[in-house]
């Protein structure tokens, strides 16, 4: 069971990290207008597409581990070496991957649309497209010195 929890952790971290970056790249390189000028429907479409693409990256990273855990749970007493011998390295990475991307990619894209739809309902902007924070010079952050 511990293996599954570690897989979920890696899977979720990869999903969030890639999603945020893909949304930013979509608004920077794919969408011809600034986010503020895009309709809510287009912004939610970007959320879905970015979620789906993020899931593809996530699946590519985590799928071998899921195949390994599945093999070990089905073959009692087997080792990771047995899994590689039976599935092969190629099979470990690709067995069931297209179906997983199709099923989980759609689910993940939909989850991000629900998340951003809720944000729109409560008056918040959709994910991404925010301006980069302005760098403040260190000397401006120092506390002023009192002169006596």
Residue frames relative to the residue before (quaternion, step in Angstrom):
aa qw qx qy qz dx dy dz
X 1.0000 0.0000 0.0000 0.0000 0.00 0.00 0.00
X 0.5831 0.5973 -0.3603 0.4165 3.58 1.10 -0.72
X 0.6251 0.5549 -0.3382 0.4324 3.58 1.02 -0.86
X 0.6544 0.5244 -0.3166 0.4433 3.57 0.95 -0.87
X 0.6505 0.5112 -0.3243 0.4586 3.59 0.96 -0.79
X 0.6496 0.4982 -0.3191 0.4775 3.58 1.00 -0.76
X 0.6245 0.5304 -0.3413 0.4606 3.60 1.04 -0.70
X 0.6503 0.5149 -0.3203 0.4575 3.58 0.94 -0.85
X 0.6263 0.5448 -0.3306 0.4490 3.56 1.03 -0.81
X 0.6876 0.4682 -0.2765 0.4812 3.59 0.81 -1.03
X 0.6397 0.5472 -0.3048 0.4455 3.55 0.97 -0.93
X 0.7036 0.4676 -0.2636 0.4656 3.58 0.83 -1.01
X 0.6473 0.5105 -0.3292 0.4604 3.60 0.92 -0.81
X 0.6502 0.5063 -0.3118 0.4730 3.59 0.97 -0.83
X 0.6409 0.5399 -0.3204 0.4417 3.57 0.98 -0.87
X 0.6986 0.4635 -0.2811 0.4670 3.60 0.81 -0.94
X 0.6695 0.5101 -0.3116 0.4409 3.58 0.87 -0.92
X 0.7081 0.4409 -0.2795 0.4755 3.59 0.85 -0.88
X 0.6105 0.5661 -0.3630 0.4184 3.61 0.98 -0.75
X 0.6789 0.4946 -0.2992 0.4527 3.58 0.75 -1.01
X 0.6856 0.4815 -0.2876 0.4641 3.59 0.92 -0.88
X 0.6509 0.5091 -0.3239 0.4607 3.60 0.98 -0.76
X 0.6158 0.5295 -0.3483 0.4680 3.60 1.01 -0.73
X 0.6589 0.5074 -0.3084 0.4619 3.58 0.89 -0.92
X 0.6753 0.4858 -0.2981 0.4681 3.60 0.92 -0.88
X 0.6144 0.5485 -0.3541 0.4430 3.60 1.04 -0.72
X 0.7022 0.4476 -0.2768 0.4794 3.59 0.87 -0.89
X 0.6748 0.4960 -0.2966 0.4590 3.58 1.11 -0.57
X 0.8378 0.2508 -0.0824 0.4780 3.60 0.85 -0.97
X 0.7502 0.4130 -0.2196 0.4674 3.63 1.06 -0.60
X 0.7253 0.3922 -0.2274 0.5180 3.57 0.85 -0.97
X 0.3912 -0.7728 0.4479 0.2216 3.63 -0.61 1.08
X 0.7327 0.3668 -0.2226 0.5283 3.62 1.18 -0.40
X 0.5991 -0.5406 0.4294 0.4056 3.60 -1.19 0.40
X 0.6543 -0.5441 0.3547 0.3873 3.58 -1.10 0.66
X 0.6379 0.5601 -0.3275 0.4148 3.57 0.97 -0.85
X 0.7068 0.4397 -0.2494 0.4949 3.60 1.17 -0.54
X 0.5640 0.5977 -0.3836 0.4214 3.61 1.28 -0.01
X 0.5241 -0.6190 0.4787 0.3362 3.57 -1.12 0.64
X 0.6275 -0.5280 0.4028 0.4065 3.55 -1.26 0.38
X 0.6151 0.5521 -0.3511 0.4400 3.60 1.03 -0.74
X 0.6575 0.4926 -0.3110 0.4779 3.60 0.95 -0.84
X 0.6467 0.5180 -0.3208 0.4588 3.59 0.96 -0.84
X 0.6625 0.4769 -0.3082 0.4885 3.61 1.01 -0.76
X 0.6010 0.5424 -0.3511 0.4704 3.59 1.15 -0.57
X 0.6223 0.5146 -0.3267 0.4911 3.56 1.08 -0.75
X 0.6223 0.5372 -0.3375 0.4585 3.60 1.02 -0.77
X 0.6803 0.4825 -0.2996 0.4633 3.59 0.86 -0.95
X 0.6870 0.4908 -0.2888 0.4514 3.58 0.79 -1.00
X 0.6631 0.4959 -0.3040 0.4712 3.57 0.97 -0.83
X 0.6347 0.5244 -0.3256 0.4649 3.58 1.04 -0.75
X 0.6503 0.5160 -0.3102 0.4634 3.56 1.01 -0.84
X 0.6725 0.4821 -0.2922 0.4795 3.58 0.91 -0.91
X 0.6227 0.5341 -0.3417 0.4585 3.59 1.00 -0.78
X 0.6510 0.5217 -0.3140 0.4532 3.56 1.02 -0.79
X 0.5976 0.5489 -0.3666 0.4551 3.61 1.08 -0.62
X 0.6594 0.4877 -0.3061 0.4833 3.59 0.93 -0.88
X 0.6487 0.5335 -0.3045 0.4493 3.53 0.97 -0.93
X 0.6642 0.4991 -0.3032 0.4667 3.58 0.93 -0.88
X 0.6379 0.5350 -0.3338 0.4422 3.58 0.96 -0.81
X 0.6866 0.4744 -0.2796 0.4747 3.58 1.05 -0.75
X 0.8009 0.3544 -0.1670 0.4528 3.58 0.79 -0.99
X 0.5186 0.6950 -0.4048 0.2899 3.61 1.14 -0.48
X 0.6340 0.5180 -0.3687 0.4402 3.67 0.84 -0.71
X 0.6555 0.5058 -0.3184 0.4616 3.59 0.98 -0.78
X 0.6328 0.5149 -0.3347 0.4717 3.61 1.01 -0.73
X 0.6408 0.5094 -0.3255 0.4732 3.59 0.97 -0.79
X 0.6463 0.5243 -0.3137 0.4571 3.57 0.98 -0.85
X 0.6765 0.4813 -0.2948 0.4730 3.59 0.83 -0.95
X 0.6329 0.5276 -0.3278 0.4622 3.58 0.99 -0.82
X 0.6545 0.5073 -0.3097 0.4673 3.59 0.93 -0.88
X 0.6851 0.4918 -0.2899 0.4525 3.58 0.86 -0.96
X 0.6550 0.5011 -0.3186 0.4673 3.60 1.05 -0.67
X 0.7026 0.4605 -0.2649 0.4734 3.60 1.08 -0.68
X 0.7449 0.3025 -0.1804 0.5666 3.61 1.11 -0.63
X 0.2460 -0.8088 0.5184 0.1290 3.56 0.07 1.31
X 0.8166 0.2330 -0.2001 0.4887 3.54 -0.93 0.96
X 0.5032 0.6496 -0.4256 0.3789 3.59 1.27 -0.01
X 0.3295 -0.7238 0.5725 0.1997 3.54 -1.27 0.45
X 0.6821 -0.4537 0.3637 0.4434 3.56 -1.30 0.11
X 0.6134 0.5509 -0.3384 0.4536 3.58 1.08 -0.70
X 0.6252 0.5263 -0.3299 0.4725 3.58 1.06 -0.77
X 0.6360 0.5327 -0.3288 0.4512 3.58 1.00 -0.81
X 0.6689 0.4872 -0.3024 0.4730 3.58 0.91 -0.89
X 0.6383 0.5223 -0.3316 0.4581 3.60 1.01 -0.76
X 0.7221 0.4480 -0.2517 0.4632 3.60 0.88 -0.94
X 0.7596 0.3680 -0.2023 0.4966 3.59 0.85 -0.94
X 0.3351 -0.7068 0.5343 0.3205 3.56 1.07 -0.73
X 0.6171 -0.5631 0.3921 0.3853 3.56 -1.14 0.51
X 0.6361 0.5240 -0.3200 0.4674 3.58 1.02 -0.83
X 0.6712 0.5012 -0.2902 0.4627 3.58 0.94 -0.89
X 0.6083 0.5614 -0.3462 0.4416 3.56 1.07 -0.72
X 0.7282 0.4261 -0.2311 0.4844 3.57 1.03 -0.82
X 0.8188 0.3209 -0.1342 0.4567 3.61 0.95 -0.78
X 0.5151 0.6596 -0.4285 0.3406 3.62 1.13 -0.40
X 0.8511 0.0823 -0.1030 0.5082 3.58 -0.58 1.18
X 0.4282 0.7437 -0.4403 0.2640 3.59 1.25 -0.05
X 0.6713 0.4907 -0.3433 0.4366 3.68 0.75 -0.82
X 0.6573 0.4975 -0.3136 0.4713 3.59 0.95 -0.82
X 0.6419 0.5224 -0.3245 0.4581 3.58 0.99 -0.80
X 0.6423 0.5094 -0.3262 0.4707 3.59 0.96 -0.83
X 0.6582 0.5178 -0.3131 0.4479 3.60 0.91 -0.89
X 0.7297 0.4324 -0.2522 0.4657 3.58 0.76 -1.01
X 0.7588 0.3905 -0.2152 0.4747 3.56 0.67 -1.08
X 0.5838 0.5738 -0.3739 0.4360 3.61 1.12 -0.57
X 0.6633 0.4922 -0.2984 0.4782 3.57 0.93 -0.88
X 0.6468 0.5183 -0.3120 0.4644 3.57 0.96 -0.86
X 0.6838 0.4860 -0.2881 0.4618 3.59 0.87 -0.93
X 0.6308 0.5223 -0.3328 0.4675 3.58 0.97 -0.81
X 0.6602 0.5032 -0.2995 0.4704 3.57 0.98 -0.85
X 0.6156 0.5449 -0.3463 0.4518 3.60 1.01 -0.74
X 0.6753 0.4810 -0.3019 0.4705 3.60 0.93 -0.85
X 0.6147 0.5284 -0.3513 0.4686 3.62 1.07 -0.65
X 0.6383 0.5108 -0.3263 0.4746 3.61 0.96 -0.82
X 0.6421 0.5307 -0.3138 0.4556 3.59 0.94 -0.91
X 0.7220 0.4253 -0.2541 0.4829 3.59 0.78 -0.99
X 0.5946 0.5503 -0.3679 0.4563 3.63 1.09 -0.57
X 0.6394 0.5104 -0.3213 0.4769 3.57 0.99 -0.81
X 0.6361 0.5256 -0.3321 0.4570 3.57 0.96 -0.84
X 0.6484 0.5053 -0.3157 0.4738 3.60 0.98 -0.82
X 0.6412 0.5425 -0.3262 0.4339 3.62 0.96 -0.85
X 0.7482 0.3743 -0.2184 0.5024 3.60 0.99 -0.74
X 0.6320 -0.5977 0.3122 0.3818 3.57 1.27 0.30
X 0.5349 0.6046 -0.4208 0.4138 3.59 1.20 0.31
X 0.5337 -0.6150 0.4537 0.3621 3.61 -1.15 0.43
X 0.5641 -0.5673 0.4643 0.3800 3.55 -1.25 0.40
X 0.6898 -0.4921 0.3443 0.4043 3.55 -1.29 0.29
X 0.8239 0.3135 -0.2103 0.4227 3.54 -1.20 0.65
X 0.7380 0.4522 -0.3173 0.3876 3.45 -1.40 0.13
X 0.4491 0.6873 -0.4650 0.3312 3.58 1.21 0.15
X 0.5349 -0.6154 0.4702 0.3378 3.53 -1.12 0.66
X 0.5418 -0.6131 0.4635 0.3401 3.55 -1.10 0.68
X 0.5287 -0.6320 0.4485 0.3463 3.60 -0.99 0.73
X 0.4660 -0.6697 0.5070 0.2780 3.54 -1.11 0.74
X 0.4090 -0.7059 0.5229 0.2470 3.56 -0.89 0.93
X 0.2002 -0.7633 0.6063 0.0986 3.55 -0.95 0.95
X 0.4688 -0.6770 0.4789 0.3041 3.60 -0.77 0.96
X 0.6059 -0.5972 0.3951 0.3468 3.56 -1.04 0.83
X 0.6577 0.5318 -0.3388 0.4121 3.60 0.85 -0.85
X 0.6320 0.5166 -0.3422 0.4654 3.61 1.13 -0.47
X 0.6528 0.5128 -0.3135 0.4611 3.60 1.20 -0.39
X 0.5381 0.6278 -0.4068 0.3883 3.58 1.21 -0.36
X 0.5256 -0.6252 0.4724 0.3312 3.53 -1.14 0.66
X 0.5097 -0.6361 0.4698 0.3390 3.56 -1.00 0.72
X 0.3892 -0.7154 0.5328 0.2300 3.57 -1.05 0.78
X 0.3869 -0.7130 0.5411 0.2218 3.52 -0.98 0.92
X 0.2293 -0.7653 0.5870 0.1312 3.53 -0.88 0.93
X 0.1615 -0.8072 0.5640 0.0645 3.55 -0.78 1.03
